[in-house]
Amino acid sequence: MGEKSHANEYGSIDNELEEPDEQETGFTRTQKLTLLSVSFVSFANFVSFSIMAPFFPVAASNKGASDTVIGLIFGLTALLMFLSSPILGKFLPHIGAKTMYLAGVFICGSCDIIFGFLDRLPDTTQFTAFCFVVRSIEAFGAAAATTASFAIIAQTFPNNLAAVFGFLEIFQGLGFIIGPPLGGYLYSVGGYTLPFVILGGCSLVIVFCNILILPHQTDGGKPESGSIVQFLRIPSTIATGGCVLTVAMAFSFLDPTLARHVQKYNVDATTVGLLVLVCAVSFSISSFFWGWITDKKNIPKLLMIFGNIGAAAACLYLGPSPLLTTENTGLWMVILALALLGLSVGCLLVPTFHDMITTAKWYGMPDNYGTYGVVSGVYTSLYALGSFVGPTIGGALDQSYGFGWACTVLAAIYLFVAFVLILFCLWEYQCGKGRRLSPYRQEKMTANGNYRELVSLKTATTTQIHH
């Protein structure tokens, strides 16, 4: 009997614990089409999030909207995605991954087009009210598209999940990079309406193309919703979820604070935009590498710890923190700190989704769209919450205590999360004698054919979490 037959005999061993049936010689046609589809949608989503930044605050102010209202219009999407994503993930198996995915993209594209005509409303009240309504509907569509896309990736790429996730982060970073200059250019050429109409039209074209090219998504079983409560009861969910939350805080923290901080260097708006791109570019370039390392070495928690420590160091020097003796370091220190922040956040973020999926399966959740939907919904919700909390807390700290102390608080959060991860890993693995084996020991036991012992440990762990 070969290793494959042993795995079948003790059939509760999950995919990530088995020797793969085929070597990674390349993606199948279905995988290629799926990756192409999700990559374009990821790019379009992040362009949609960032395209408004150069011109909407000015346009909304001209319509009589206050700064507070404008900030709420920006933040509303993240808040509603936080609330709706777990619910959408729960019902994803019944709706269908492809249906939810395409419906979400269609809603986003339609809302973008409608949003482009709101400046024609006659007074401030109508303009503000319809902005909130349209952005609320778009947030629901974005939550549906994002949650479904992550579930599709988890189902389609079980052996390359982290690498593919890192590849998608490149497209998301490109969308974030291209969005603001594209929005500013289209606004200067065609006014308020043109950026939204072009973006929404492209999204609708993507929907039509994906109807034709995106393969049908199914796991072959009866549609069954996963358990959000069961997933949240897994200890590792809390530890990894904290990383997802803090990553989103890092990106959104800079939105209301960085421009004011670098004013002392006498830079113009274009330079501020380029500074933001430093962080985005370093994140995008490194994302695939972190994904490859995660899949190759299977060390997601270790990468998260290093990512938290690196992000903390970047924040301390970005301020710079009053706790450091460094003063008047100049613009070059800001550039280096932003580059380090992008690299560290990539190291921190890319392994998280892979870790959540494999952990859910280790603790007994089924390998199907029910589990993928729940994990994707919780993941999207946590990221959206961080995107809402980051600018809110960052702006308040910056206004009350200054940029240096605001960065210090953010660095302290990263160090705290790293410390919690270290303690958690010591408790979870206990050098291979704890309630869960490290990924390295799982692979060694699988390679040596110790399936009975591995299944026994896994069954004991699953029983503990259920009780």
C-alpha positions as CSV (number, residue, x, y, z in Angstrom):
1,M,0.0,0.0,0.0
2,G,1.4,3.5,-0.9
3,E,1.0,6.7,1.0
4,K,-2.1,7.5,-0.9
5,S,-3.9,4.4,0.4
6,H,-2.9,5.2,3.9
7,A,-4.4,8.6,3.6
8,N,-7.7,7.1,2.4
9,E,-7.7,4.6,5.3
10,Y,-7.5,7.3,7.9
11,G,-9.6,9.6,5.8
12,S,-9.9,12.6,8.2
13,I,-6.5,13.9,7.1
14,D,-7.0,17.2,5.3
15,N,-5.6,18.1,2.0
16,E,-2.8,20.2,3.5
17,L,-1.6,17.1,5.4
18,E,-1.5,14.8,2.4
19,E,1.2,14.3,-0.2
20,P,0.0,16.0,-3.3
21,D,-1.1,13.7,-6.1
22,E,0.6,15.8,-8.7
23,Q,3.7,17.9,-8.8
24,E,3.3,21.6,-9.3
25,T,4.0,21.7,-13.0
26,G,1.6,24.4,-13.8
27,F,-2.0,25.5,-13.4
28,T,-4.9,23.8,-15.1
29,R,-7.1,25.7,-17.6
30,T,-9.8,26.2,-14.9
31,Q,-7.2,27.6,-12.5
32,K,-5.8,30.0,-15.2
33,L,-9.3,31.3,-16.1
34,T,-10.2,31.7,-12.4
35,L,-7.0,33.6,-11.6
36,L,-7.5,35.8,-14.6
37,S,-11.0,36.7,-13.6
38,V,-10.3,37.3,-9.9
39,S,-7.2,39.4,-10.7
40,F,-9.1,41.8,-13.0
41,V,-11.9,42.2,-10.5
42,S,-9.4,42.8,-7.6
43,F,-7.7,45.5,-9.7
44,A,-11.1,47.1,-10.6
45,N,-12.3,47.0,-6.9
46,F,-9.2,48.8,-5.6
47,V,-9.3,51.4,-8.4
48,S,-12.9,52.0,-7.4
49,F,-11.9,52.6,-3.8
50,S,-9.0,55.0,-4.6
51,I,-10.2,56.8,-7.7
52,M,-12.3,59.3,-5.7
53,A,-9.4,60.6,-3.6
54,P,-8.1,63.4,-5.8
55,F,-11.3,65.1,-6.7
56,F,-14.3,64.0,-4.6
57,P,-13.5,66.0,-1.4
58,V,-13.3,69.2,-3.5
59,A,-16.5,68.4,-5.5
60,A,-18.5,67.4,-2.4
61,S,-17.3,70.6,-0.6
62,N,-18.5,72.6,-3.5
63,K,-21.9,71.0,-3.1
64,G,-21.9,72.2,0.6
65,A,-20.9,68.9,2.3
66,S,-18.8,69.3,5.5
67,D,-15.4,67.6,6.1
68,T,-17.1,65.3,8.6
69,V,-19.7,64.2,6.1
70,I,-17.1,63.7,3.4
71,G,-15.1,61.5,5.8
72,L,-18.2,59.4,6.6
73,I,-18.9,58.9,2.9
74,F,-15.4,57.5,2.5
75,G,-15.6,55.4,5.6
76,L,-19.2,54.1,5.1
77,T,-18.1,51.4,2.7
78,A,-15.7,49.8,5.1
79,L,-18.2,49.9,8.0
80,L,-21.0,48.2,6.0
81,M,-18.6,45.6,4.6
82,F,-17.6,44.8,8.1
83,L,-21.3,44.2,9.0
84,S,-22.4,42.4,5.9
85,S,-19.4,40.1,5.0
86,P,-19.9,37.4,7.6
87,I,-23.6,37.1,6.7
88,L,-22.8,36.8,3.0
89,G,-20.1,34.2,3.8
90,K,-22.7,32.2,5.7
91,F,-25.1,32.0,2.8
92,L,-22.5,31.7,0.0
93,P,-23.0,27.9,-0.5
94,H,-26.7,28.4,-1.1
95,I,-26.4,31.5,-3.4
96,G,-23.4,30.0,-5.3
97,A,-19.9,31.4,-5.3
98,K,-20.0,32.4,-9.0
99,T,-23.5,34.0,-8.7
100,M,-22.5,36.0,-5.6
101,Y,-19.2,37.0,-7.2
102,L,-20.7,38.3,-10.4
103,A,-23.7,39.9,-8.7
104,G,-21.4,41.8,-6.4
105,V,-19.3,43.1,-9.3
106,F,-22.4,44.1,-11.2
107,I,-23.8,46.0,-8.2
108,C,-20.4,47.9,-7.8
109,G,-20.3,48.8,-11.5
110,S,-23.9,50.0,-11.5
111,C,-23.4,52.1,-8.4
112,D,-20.2,53.7,-9.8
113,I,-22.2,54.9,-12.8
114,I,-25.0,56.2,-10.7
115,F,-22.6,57.9,-8.3
116,G,-21.2,59.8,-11.3
117,F,-24.4,61.7,-11.8
118,L,-25.0,62.7,-8.2
119,D,-23.3,66.1,-8.7
120,R,-26.4,67.1,-10.8
121,L,-28.7,67.0,-7.7
122,P,-29.8,70.5,-6.9
123,D,-29.0,70.9,-3.2
124,T,-26.7,69.7,-0.4
125,T,-29.2,67.5,1.4
126,Q,-30.2,65.5,-1.7
127,F,-26.5,65.1,-2.8
128,T,-25.4,63.9,0.7
129,A,-28.4,61.6,1.1
130,F,-27.9,59.9,-2.3
131,C,-24.2,59.6,-1.7
132,F,-24.8,57.6,1.5
133,V,-27.5,55.5,-0.2
134,V,-25.4,54.6,-3.3
135,R,-22.2,54.0,-1.3
136,S,-24.2,51.7,1.1
137,I,-25.5,49.6,-1.8
138,E,-22.0,49.5,-3.4
139,A,-20.5,48.4,0.0
140,F,-22.9,45.4,-0.1
141,G,-21.8,44.6,-3.6
142,A,-18.1,44.9,-2.7
143,A,-18.5,42.7,0.3
144,A,-20.3,40.0,-1.9
145,A,-17.6,40.2,-4.6
146,T,-14.7,40.1,-2.2
147,T,-16.0,37.3,0.0
148,A,-16.9,35.1,-2.9
149,S,-13.6,35.7,-4.7
150,F,-11.6,34.6,-1.6
151,A,-13.8,31.5,-1.3
152,I,-13.3,30.7,-5.0
153,I,-9.5,31.1,-4.6
154,A,-9.5,28.8,-1.6
155,Q,-11.4,26.1,-3.5
156,T,-9.5,26.4,-6.8
157,F,-5.9,26.6,-5.5
158,P,-5.7,24.4,-2.4
159,N,-1.9,23.7,-2.9
160,N,-0.9,27.3,-3.9
161,L,-3.3,29.4,-1.8
162,A,-0.8,31.8,-0.3
163,A,1.2,32.3,-3.5
164,V,-2.0,33.0,-5.5
165,F,-3.2,35.3,-2.7
166,G,0.0,37.2,-2.9
167,F,-0.3,37.4,-6.6
168,L,-3.8,39.0,-6.2
169,E,-2.3,41.5,-3.8
170,I,-0.2,42.7,-6.6
171,F,-3.3,43.6,-8.6
172,Q,-4.9,45.2,-5.6
173,G,-1.8,47.3,-5.1
174,L,-1.7,48.3,-8.8
175,G,-5.4,49.3,-8.4
176,F,-4.5,51.4,-5.4
177,I,-1.5,53.0,-7.3
178,I,-3.3,53.7,-10.6
179,G,-6.6,54.8,-9.1
180,P,-5.7,58.3,-7.8
181,P,-3.8,59.6,-10.9
182,L,-6.4,58.0,-13.2
183,G,-9.2,59.7,-11.3
184,G,-7.5,63.0,-11.3
185,Y,-6.8,62.8,-15.0
186,L,-10.3,61.8,-16.0
187,Y,-11.8,64.5,-13.8
188,S,-9.6,67.1,-15.4
189,V,-10.7,65.9,-18.9
190,G,-14.4,65.2,-18.4
191,G,-15.4,66.5,-15.0
192,Y,-17.1,64.7,-12.1
193,T,-19.1,62.2,-14.2
194,L,-16.4,60.7,-16.5
195,P,-14.3,58.8,-13.9
196,F,-17.3,57.0,-12.5
197,V,-18.9,56.2,-15.8
198,I,-15.7,54.7,-17.2
199,L,-14.9,52.7,-14.1
200,G,-18.5,51.5,-13.8
201,G,-18.6,50.6,-17.5
202,C,-15.4,48.6,-17.2
203,S,-16.9,46.7,-14.3
204,L,-20.0,45.8,-16.2
205,V,-17.8,44.6,-19.1
206,I,-15.9,42.4,-16.7
207,V,-19.1,40.9,-15.5
208,F,-20.1,40.0,-19.0
209,C,-16.7,38.5,-19.8
210,N,-16.7,36.5,-16.5
211,I,-20.1,35.0,-17.3
212,L,-18.4,33.4,-20.3
213,I,-14.9,32.6,-19.0
214,L,-15.2,32.0,-15.3
215,P,-15.7,28.2,-14.7
216,H,-18.6,27.0,-12.7
217,Q,-17.8,27.0,-9.0
218,T,-18.8,23.9,-7.0
219,D,-17.3,21.6,-4.5
220,G,-19.4,18.7,-5.7
221,G,-21.4,18.3,-2.5
222,K,-24.8,19.5,-1.2
223,P,-24.8,23.2,-0.4
224,E,-24.3,23.6,3.3
225,S,-23.5,26.7,5.3
226,G,-20.5,26.7,7.6
227,S,-20.6,27.7,11.3
228,I,-19.3,31.2,12.1
229,V,-19.4,30.3,15.8
230,Q,-17.3,27.2,15.3
231,F,-14.8,29.1,13.4
232,L,-14.6,32.0,15.9
233,R,-14.1,29.4,18.8
234,I,-10.9,28.3,17.2
235,P,-8.1,30.0,19.2
236,S,-5.9,30.6,16.1
237,T,-8.8,32.6,14.5
238,I,-8.4,35.4,17.1
239,A,-4.6,35.5,16.8
240,T,-4.6,35.6,13.0
241,G,-7.6,37.9,12.9
242,G,-5.7,40.5,14.9
243,C,-3.1,40.6,12.2
244,V,-5.7,41.2,9.5
245,L,-7.2,44.0,11.5
246,T,-3.9,45.8,12.1
247,V,-2.8,45.5,8.5
248,A,-5.9,47.3,7.3
249,M,-5.3,49.9,10.0
250,A,-1.8,50.5,8.7
251,F,-2.9,51.4,5.2
252,S,-5.9,53.5,6.2
253,F,-4.1,55.3,9.0
254,L,-2.0,57.2,6.5
255,D,-5.0,58.6,4.6
256,P,-5.8,61.5,7.0
257,T,-2.4,61.9,8.6
258,L,0.6,61.6,6.1
259,A,-0.1,64.7,4.0
260,R,-0.2,67.0,7.1
261,H,2.9,65.4,8.5
262,V,5.1,66.0,5.4
263,Q,4.0,69.6,5.0
264,K,7.0,70.6,7.1
265,Y,9.2,69.4,4.2
266,N,7.5,71.9,1.8
267,V,6.3,69.2,-0.6
268,D,3.4,69.6,-3.0
269,A,0.4,67.3,-3.5
270,T,2.1,65.3,-6.2
271,T,5.0,64.5,-3.9
272,V,2.6,63.4,-1.2
273,G,0.9,61.0,-3.7
274,L,4.3,59.6,-4.7
275,L,5.1,59.0,-1.0
276,V,1.9,57.0,-0.6
277,L,2.9,55.0,-3.7
278,V,6.3,54.1,-2.0
279,C,4.4,52.0,0.5
280,A,2.0,50.6,-2.1
281,V,4.7,49.6,-4.5
282,S,6.9,47.9,-1.9
283,F,3.8,46.0,-0.7
284,S,2.8,44.9,-4.2
285,I,6.3,43.9,-5.3
286,S,6.9,41.7,-2.2
287,S,3.5,40.1,-1.9
288,F,4.1,37.2,-4.3
289,F,7.4,36.5,-2.6
290,W,5.7,36.2,0.8
291,G,3.0,34.0,-0.7
292,W,5.6,31.7,-2.3
293,I,7.5,31.5,1.0
294,T,4.3,30.6,2.9
295,D,3.5,27.8,0.5
296,K,7.1,26.6,0.2
297,K,8.1,26.6,3.9
298,N,4.6,26.5,5.5
299,I,5.5,29.0,8.2
300,P,2.6,31.5,8.2
301,K,2.7,32.3,12.0
302,L,6.5,33.0,11.9
303,L,6.0,35.4,8.9
304,M,3.2,37.2,10.8
305,I,5.5,37.7,13.8
306,F,8.3,39.1,11.7
307,G,5.8,41.3,9.8
308,N,4.4,42.8,13.0
309,I,7.9,43.5,14.3
310,G,8.9,45.1,11.0
311,A,5.8,47.2,10.8
312,A,6.4,48.4,14.4
313,A,9.9,49.5,13.5
314,A,8.6,51.3,10.4
315,C,6.0,53.2,12.4
316,L,8.6,54.3,15.0
317,Y,10.8,55.8,12.4
318,L,8.0,57.2,10.3
319,G,6.9,59.5,13.1
320,P,9.6,59.6,14.2
321,S,8.5,58.4,17.6
322,P,9.3,60.8,20.5
323,L,10.7,57.7,22.3
324,L,13.6,57.8,19.8
325,T,16.5,60.3,19.9
326,T,16.3,60.7,16.1
327,E,15.0,64.2,15.2
328,N,14.8,66.2,12.0
329,T,15.8,63.2,9.9
330,G,14.4,64.6,6.7
331,L,12.2,63.3,4.0
332,W,14.5,60.4,3.2
333,M,13.6,58.8,6.6
334,V,9.9,59.0,5.7
335,I,10.6,57.3,2.3
336,L,12.6,54.5,3.9
337,A,10.0,54.0,6.7
338,L,7.2,53.8,4.1
339,A,9.1,51.3,2.0
340,L,9.8,49.1,5.2
341,L,6.1,49.4,6.1
342,G,5.0,48.1,2.8
343,L,7.4,45.2,2.9
344,S,6.4,44.3,6.5
345,V,2.7,44.6,5.9
346,G,3.0,42.3,3.0
347,C,4.9,39.7,5.1
348,L,2.1,40.1,7.7
349,L,-0.9,40.0,5.5
350,V,-0.3,37.4,2.8
351,P,0.0,34.4,5.1
352,T,-3.2,35.2,7.1
353,F,-5.9,33.8,4.8
354,H,-3.8,30.7,4.1
355,D,-3.5,30.2,7.9
356,M,-7.2,30.7,8.5
357,I,-8.2,28.1,5.9
358,T,-5.7,25.4,7.0
359,T,-6.5,26.1,10.7
360,A,-10.3,25.7,10.1
361,K,-9.8,22.4,8.4
362,W,-7.3,21.2,11.1
363,Y,-10.0,21.9,13.8
364,G,-12.6,19.7,12.0
365,M,-14.4,22.1,9.7
366,P,-15.3,20.5,6.4
367,D,-13.3,21.1,3.2
368,N,-16.1,22.8,1.3
369,Y,-17.6,26.1,0.2
370,G,-19.4,26.3,3.6
371,T,-16.1,26.6,5.4
372,Y,-14.6,28.8,2.7
373,G,-17.5,31.2,2.8
374,V,-17.4,31.6,6.6
375,V,-13.6,32.1,6.6
376,S,-13.8,34.6,3.7
377,G,-16.6,36.5,5.3
378,V,-14.8,36.8,8.6
379,Y,-11.6,37.8,6.9
380,T,-13.2,40.5,4.7
381,S,-15.1,41.8,7.8
382,L,-12.0,42.1,9.9
383,Y,-10.1,43.9,7.1
384,A,-13.0,46.3,6.6
385,L,-13.2,47.0,10.3
386,G,-9.5,47.9,10.3
387,S,-10.0,50.2,7.3
388,F,-12.7,52.0,9.2
389,V,-10.8,52.2,12.6
390,G,-7.4,53.2,11.1
391,P,-8.3,56.7,9.9
392,T,-10.7,57.3,12.7
393,I,-8.2,56.6,15.5
394,G,-5.2,57.9,13.5
395,G,-6.8,61.2,12.8
396,A,-7.9,61.6,16.4
397,L,-4.4,60.8,17.8
398,D,-2.7,63.0,15.2
399,Q,-4.9,65.9,16.1
400,S,-4.6,65.5,19.8
401,Y,-1.0,64.4,20.3
402,G,0.8,64.8,17.0
403,F,1.9,62.4,14.2
404,G,4.9,61.1,16.2
405,W,2.8,59.8,19.1
406,A,0.1,58.5,16.7
407,C,2.8,56.4,15.0
408,T,4.1,55.3,18.4
409,V,0.6,54.0,19.4
410,L,0.4,52.1,16.1
411,A,3.8,50.6,16.6
412,A,2.8,49.5,20.2
413,I,-0.2,47.7,18.7
414,Y,2.0,45.8,16.3
415,L,4.4,44.8,19.0
416,F,1.5,43.7,21.2
417,V,0.1,41.5,18.4
418,A,3.6,40.0,17.8
419,F,3.9,39.3,21.5
420,V,0.5,37.6,21.5
421,L,1.4,35.5,18.5
422,I,4.6,34.3,20.1
423,L,2.8,33.3,23.3
424,F,0.0,31.7,21.3
425,C,2.5,29.6,19.2
426,L,4.2,28.4,22.4
427,W,0.9,27.4,23.8
428,E,-0.5,25.9,20.5
429,Y,2.5,23.9,19.4
430,Q,4.6,23.4,22.6
431,C,7.5,22.2,20.5
432,G,5.4,19.5,18.9
433,K,3.9,18.2,22.2
434,G,0.9,20.6,22.4
435,R,-2.7,20.4,21.2
436,R,-1.7,21.2,17.6
437,L,1.4,20.2,15.6
438,S,3.5,22.8,13.8
439,P,3.2,22.7,10.0
440,Y,6.8,21.4,9.8
441,R,6.0,18.4,12.0
442,Q,2.8,17.8,10.1
443,E,4.7,17.5,6.9
444,K,7.4,15.3,8.5
445,M,4.8,12.9,9.9
446,T,3.0,12.7,6.6
447,A,6.2,12.1,4.7
448,N,7.1,9.3,7.1
449,G,3.7,7.7,6.8
450,N,2.7,8.3,10.5
451,Y,-1.0,8.7,9.5
452,R,-2.5,6.9,12.5
453,E,-0.7,9.1,15.0
454,L,-1.5,12.3,13.0
455,V,-5.2,11.5,12.8
456,S,-5.3,10.7,16.5
457,L,-3.8,14.1,17.4
458,K,-6.1,15.9,15.0
459,T,-9.2,14.1,16.3
460,A,-8.3,14.9,19.8
461,T,-7.8,18.6,18.9
462,T,-11.2,18.7,17.1
463,T,-12.9,17.1,20.0
464,Q,-11.5,19.8,22.4
465,I,-12.7,22.7,20.3
466,H,-16.2,21.2,19.8
467,H,-16.5,20.9,23.6
